[in-house]
């Protein structure tokens, strides 16, 4: 099962028709974990930007094989879905 926003949230009720349970136990041995990392990217200053303006930054969440794939100072191209929280 995929979790909303990648975060685990305990169920509030059973999805079965005959089940009326409201307490649940997490089975950690059957859970699948993935590597994830949050990185902060910053726009590159170029000649067309206004002098003295602070470069904009954006927080990006990378998963699985993209974790630890860049270091501070690297120039990267990011393609993905933008969400506001």
RAKA-V270187 format. One record per residue. N is the residue number from 1. PHI is phi in whole degrees, -180 to 180 (none if undefined). Layout:
n = [N	N]
phi = [PHI	PHI]
This chain:
n = [1	2	3	4	5	6	7	8	9	10	11	12	13	14	15	16	17	18	19	20	21	22	23	24	25	26	27	28	29	30	31	32	33	34	35	36	37	38	39	40	41	42	43	44	45	46	47	48	49	50	51	52	53	54	55	56	57	58	59	60	61	62	63	64	65	66	67	68	69	70	71	72	73	74	75	76	77	78	79	80	81	82	83	84	85]
phi = [none	-94	-100	-60	60	75	-114	-76	-135	-63	-67	-100	-155	-76	-87	-73	-66	-90	-85	-123	-69	-125	-116	-134	-117	-79	-98	-63	-68	-100	-77	-106	-107	-132	-72	-147	-154	-104	-122	-112	-108	-133	-67	-82	-75	-129	-66	-83	-79	-69	-66	88	-79	-77	-62	-75	-123	-144	-90	-124	-102	-112	-132	51	-73	-87	-64	59	-92	-142	-126	-55	101	-67	-94	-127	-114	-117	-128	-179	-107	-94	-127	-110	-114]
